[in-house]
Amino acid sequence: MSVDAIVKQIERLSLEQRAEVLHRVEQGMLDAGWESGFELSEEMKVLLDEREADADANPGVGDSMEEALEYIRRKR
């Protein structure tokens, strides 16, 4: 199967299913020895940790993933 055919199949999946595919592909690449060239800075790690703690402390505040993605789609 070609890459284009695989991508077309993936595009038919829900966002949750696409995320699962992405996770599995990335995990397979890491298991095969691929090293990501993407590294977060220490400042970004701290910021993300702070935001995660804030989200955990205030679970009812903010948008769901679906709402955030819909907002992004509307802006295009």
Distance bins in CASP14 RR format, pairs under 12 A and 6 or more apart:
PFRMAT RR
TARGET T0000
AUTHOR 0000-0000-0000
RMODE 2
METHOD distances of the structure
MODEL  1
1 7 0 0 0 0 0 1 0 0 0 0 0
1 8 0 0 0 0 1 0 0 0 0 0 0
1 9 0 0 0 0 1 0 0 0 0 0 0
1 10 0 0 0 0 0 1 0 0 0 0 0
2 8 0 0 0 0 1 0 0 0 0 0 0
2 9 0 0 0 0 0 1 0 0 0 0 0
3 9 0 0 0 0 0 1 0 0 0 0 0
3 10 0 0 0 0 0 1 0 0 0 0 0
3 25 0 0 0 0 0 1 0 0 0 0 0
4 10 0 0 0 0 0 1 0 0 0 0 0
4 11 0 0 0 0 0 1 0 0 0 0 0
5 11 0 0 0 0 0 1 0 0 0 0 0
5 12 0 0 0 0 0 1 0 0 0 0 0
6 12 0 0 0 0 0 1 0 0 0 0 0
6 13 0 0 0 0 0 1 0 0 0 0 0
6 21 0 0 0 0 1 0 0 0 0 0 0
6 25 0 0 0 0 0 1 0 0 0 0 0
7 13 0 0 0 0 0 1 0 0 0 0 0
7 18 0 0 0 0 0 1 0 0 0 0 0
7 21 0 0 0 0 0 1 0 0 0 0 0
7 25 0 0 0 0 0 1 0 0 0 0 0
9 17 0 0 0 0 0 1 0 0 0 0 0
9 18 0 0 0 0 0 1 0 0 0 0 0
9 21 0 0 0 0 1 0 0 0 0 0 0
10 17 0 0 0 0 1 0 0 0 0 0 0
10 18 1 0 0 1 0 0 0 0 0 0 0
10 19 0 0 0 0 0 1 0 0 0 0 0
10 20 0 0 0 0 0 1 0 0 0 0 0
10 21 1 0 1 0 0 0 0 0 0 0 0
10 22 0 0 0 0 1 0 0 0 0 0 0
10 24 0 0 0 0 0 1 0 0 0 0 0
10 25 0 0 0 0 1 0 0 0 0 0 0
11 17 0 0 0 0 0 1 0 0 0 0 0
11 18 0 0 0 0 1 0 0 0 0 0 0
11 21 0 0 0 0 0 1 0 0 0 0 0
12 18 0 0 0 0 1 0 0 0 0 0 0
12 21 0 0 0 0 0 1 0 0 0 0 0
13 19 0 0 0 0 1 0 0 0 0 0 0
13 20 0 0 0 0 1 0 0 0 0 0 0
13 21 1 0 0 1 0 0 0 0 0 0 0
13 22 0 0 0 0 0 1 0 0 0 0 0
14 20 0 0 0 0 1 0 0 0 0 0 0
14 21 0 0 0 0 0 1 0 0 0 0 0
14 65 0 0 0 0 0 1 0 0 0 0 0
14 66 0 0 0 0 0 1 0 0 0 0 0
14 69 0 0 0 0 0 1 0 0 0 0 0
15 21 0 0 0 0 0 1 0 0 0 0 0
15 22 0 0 0 0 0 1 0 0 0 0 0
15 64 0 0 0 0 0 1 0 0 0 0 0
15 65 1 0 0 1 0 0 0 0 0 0 0
15 66 1 0 0 1 0 0 0 0 0 0 0
15 67 0 0 0 0 0 1 0 0 0 0 0
15 68 0 0 0 0 0 1 0 0 0 0 0
15 69 1 0 0 1 0 0 0 0 0 0 0
15 70 0 0 0 0 0 1 0 0 0 0 0
15 72 0 0 0 0 0 1 0 0 0 0 0
15 73 0 0 0 0 0 1 0 0 0 0 0
16 22 0 0 0 0 0 1 0 0 0 0 0
16 23 0 0 0 0 0 1 0 0 0 0 0
16 64 0 0 0 0 0 1 0 0 0 0 0
16 65 0 0 0 0 1 0 0 0 0 0 0
16 66 0 0 0 0 1 0 0 0 0 0 0
16 69 0 0 0 0 0 1 0 0 0 0 0
17 23 0 0 0 0 0 1 0 0 0 0 0
17 24 0 0 0 0 0 1 0 0 0 0 0
18 24 0 0 0 0 0 1 0 0 0 0 0
18 25 0 0 0 0 0 1 0 0 0 0 0
18 65 0 0 0 0 0 1 0 0 0 0 0
18 69 0 0 0 0 0 1 0 0 0 0 0
19 25 0 0 0 0 0 1 0 0 0 0 0
19 26 0 0 0 0 0 1 0 0 0 0 0
19 65 0 0 0 0 1 0 0 0 0 0 0
19 66 0 0 0 0 0 1 0 0 0 0 0
19 69 0 0 0 0 0 1 0 0 0 0 0
20 26 0 0 0 0 0 1 0 0 0 0 0
20 27 0 0 0 0 0 1 0 0 0 0 0
21 27 0 0 0 0 0 1 0 0 0 0 0
21 28 0 0 0 0 0 1 0 0 0 0 0
22 28 0 0 0 0 0 1 0 0 0 0 0
22 29 0 0 0 0 0 1 0 0 0 0 0
23 29 0 0 0 0 0 1 0 0 0 0 0
23 30 0 0 0 0 0 1 0 0 0 0 0
24 30 0 0 0 0 0 1 0 0 0 0 0
24 31 0 0 0 0 0 1 0 0 0 0 0
25 31 0 0 0 0 0 1 0 0 0 0 0
25 32 0 0 0 0 0 1 0 0 0 0 0
25 34 0 0 0 0 0 1 0 0 0 0 0
26 32 0 0 0 0 0 1 0 0 0 0 0
26 33 0 0 0 0 0 1 0 0 0 0 0
26 34 0 0 0 0 1 0 0 0 0 0 0
26 35 0 0 0 0 0 1 0 0 0 0 0
26 36 0 0 0 0 1 0 0 0 0 0 0
26 38 0 0 0 0 0 1 0 0 0 0 0
27 33 0 0 0 0 0 1 0 0 0 0 0
27 34 0 0 0 0 0 1 0 0 0 0 0
27 36 0 0 0 0 0 1 0 0 0 0 0
28 34 1 0 0 1 0 0 0 0 0 0 0
29 35 0 0 0 0 1 0 0 0 0 0 0
29 36 0 0 0 0 1 0 0 0 0 0 0
29 37 0 0 0 0 0 1 0 0 0 0 0
30 36 1 0 0 1 0 0 0 0 0 0 0
30 37 0 0 0 0 0 1 0 0 0 0 0
38 44 0 0 0 0 0 1 0 0 0 0 0
39 45 0 0 0 0 1 0 0 0 0 0 0
40 46 0 0 0 0 1 0 0 0 0 0 0
40 47 0 0 0 0 1 0 0 0 0 0 0
40 48 1 0 0 1 0 0 0 0 0 0 0
40 49 0 0 0 0 0 1 0 0 0 0 0
41 47 0 0 0 0 1 0 0 0 0 0 0
41 48 0 0 0 0 0 1 0 0 0 0 0
42 48 0 0 0 0 0 1 0 0 0 0 0
42 49 0 0 0 0 0 1 0 0 0 0 0
43 49 0 0 0 0 0 1 0 0 0 0 0
43 50 0 0 0 0 0 1 0 0 0 0 0
44 50 0 0 0 0 0 1 0 0 0 0 0
44 51 0 0 0 0 0 1 0 0 0 0 0
45 51 0 0 0 0 0 1 0 0 0 0 0
45 52 0 0 0 0 0 1 0 0 0 0 0
46 52 0 0 0 0 0 1 0 0 0 0 0
46 53 0 0 0 0 0 1 0 0 0 0 0
47 53 0 0 0 0 0 1 0 0 0 0 0
47 54 0 0 0 0 0 1 0 0 0 0 0
48 54 0 0 0 0 0 1 0 0 0 0 0
48 55 0 0 0 0 0 1 0 0 0 0 0
49 55 0 0 0 0 0 1 0 0 0 0 0
49 56 0 0 0 0 0 1 0 0 0 0 0
50 56 0 0 0 0 0 1 0 0 0 0 0
50 57 0 0 0 0 0 1 0 0 0 0 0
51 57 0 0 0 0 0 1 0 0 0 0 0
51 58 0 0 0 0 0 1 0 0 0 0 0
51 61 0 0 0 0 0 1 0 0 0 0 0
51 62 0 0 0 0 0 1 0 0 0 0 0
52 58 0 0 0 0 0 1 0 0 0 0 0
52 59 0 0 0 0 0 1 0 0 0 0 0
53 59 0 0 0 0 0 1 0 0 0 0 0
54 60 0 0 0 0 0 1 0 0 0 0 0
54 61 0 0 0 0 1 0 0 0 0 0 0
54 62 0 0 0 0 0 1 0 0 0 0 0
55 61 1 0 0 1 0 0 0 0 0 0 0
55 62 0 0 0 0 1 0 0 0 0 0 0
55 63 0 0 0 0 0 1 0 0 0 0 0
55 64 0 0 0 0 0 1 0 0 0 0 0
55 65 0 0 0 0 0 1 0 0 0 0 0
62 68 0 0 0 0 1 0 0 0 0 0 0
62 71 0 0 0 0 0 1 0 0 0 0 0
63 69 0 0 0 0 1 0 0 0 0 0 0
63 70 0 0 0 0 1 0 0 0 0 0 0
63 71 1 0 0 1 0 0 0 0 0 0 0
63 72 0 0 0 0 0 1 0 0 0 0 0
64 70 0 0 0 0 1 0 0 0 0 0 0
64 71 0 0 0 0 0 1 0 0 0 0 0
65 71 0 0 0 0 0 1 0 0 0 0 0
65 72 0 0 0 0 0 1 0 0 0 0 0
66 72 0 0 0 0 0 1 0 0 0 0 0
66 73 0 0 0 0 0 1 0 0 0 0 0
67 73 0 0 0 0 0 1 0 0 0 0 0
67 74 0 0 0 0 0 1 0 0 0 0 0
68 74 0 0 0 0 0 1 0 0 0 0 0
68 75 0 0 0 0 0 1 0 0 0 0 0
69 75 0 0 0 0 0 1 0 0 0 0 0
69 76 0 0 0 0 0 1 0 0 0 0 0
70 76 0 0 0 0 0 1 0 0 0 0 0
END
